[in-house]
Amino acid sequence: MERENIFLILTFDSTHHAMRAESILKEENIAIKTIPTPRDITLSCGLAIKASVSDKEIIIKMHEDKTLDFKNLYEVSTMDNKRELKKII
């Protein structure tokens, strides 16, 4: 049995927003990875950011404070080649 893997995906309206968010998150020492937007999530600019679920609260707070601009935030869990998406924002 495969171990469950849980992470966050942030999506954006434009490549500019994705690049700006990447810069802001790195400045805050939040570990991220820029990835192509998964097709099963949404149509967007084509870039998304993958982050640890442990950073969810700070990412939500930064979004509420208008420090971080993104289109949607998803919590993704994968286990046994099955993927579940939970839209948070």
N, C-alpha and C positions, 0 to 999 in steps of 0.2 A: 504494500500500500504506500502510495506516494504521500509525502508530507504536504500539508496545506501551505500555500504561498499566498500572502495577502499584501497588496501594495496599492498605491494611489496613482491615478492618471489625471492630469490636468489637461484640458483642451482649450483651444484659443480661436479667436475670430481671424487672426492674421499671423503671419510669420513674424512680423514686428513685435506683436504682443508676446509671442512665445520666446523670442530672443531676449526681450526686456525682462520677462519673468525669470528666465534662466539666470540672468545677471543678478537680479534682486535676491533670488534664493541662494545663489552661491555666496553673495555678500553676507548673508545671514548664516553661513556655514551649514546649510541644509543640503544633504547629499541627494543629488538628483541625476537623472540621465535623460537626455533629449532623445526621443524616439519618433518613428513615424506614427501618426494617429492610427490606432487599430480600427479596422473597417467595421467591426461590430459595435463600436462606440458611437461615432457620429461623423458626419461630414463636417470638416472644418478646414483649417489652413493646411493640414497635412503634417504638422508637427505637434507633438504632445510632450509632456514631461512626466516621467515616472518618478515617484518619491516613496519614501517609507511611510507606512501607516502610522508609525510612531510620531511623525511630524504633522499629522492631520489637524490637530487643534491650532498649531501656530499658523498653518497655511490658511485655515478658515478665518482666524483672527486677522491675518494680513489682508485677506480679501474683504472682510467687513470694514477694516480701517482704510480701504482704498489704496493700500500699499501695493497690492498684487492684483493685477487684472487678468482674469481668465474667464472662459465661457462656461465650462462645467468642470466639476470635480467628481470623480468616480472612485469608489473602493472596489478593487478587483480581487477576487479570490479564485485560485486555481487549485484543483486537486484531481488526481486520476484523469488527466487530460480533459477535464470539464472546467469551464470558466463561468463564474457568476459576476455580474456587474450590478453595483448598487450606486445609483446616482445620489450624491450628497448635496451638490449645488448645481 
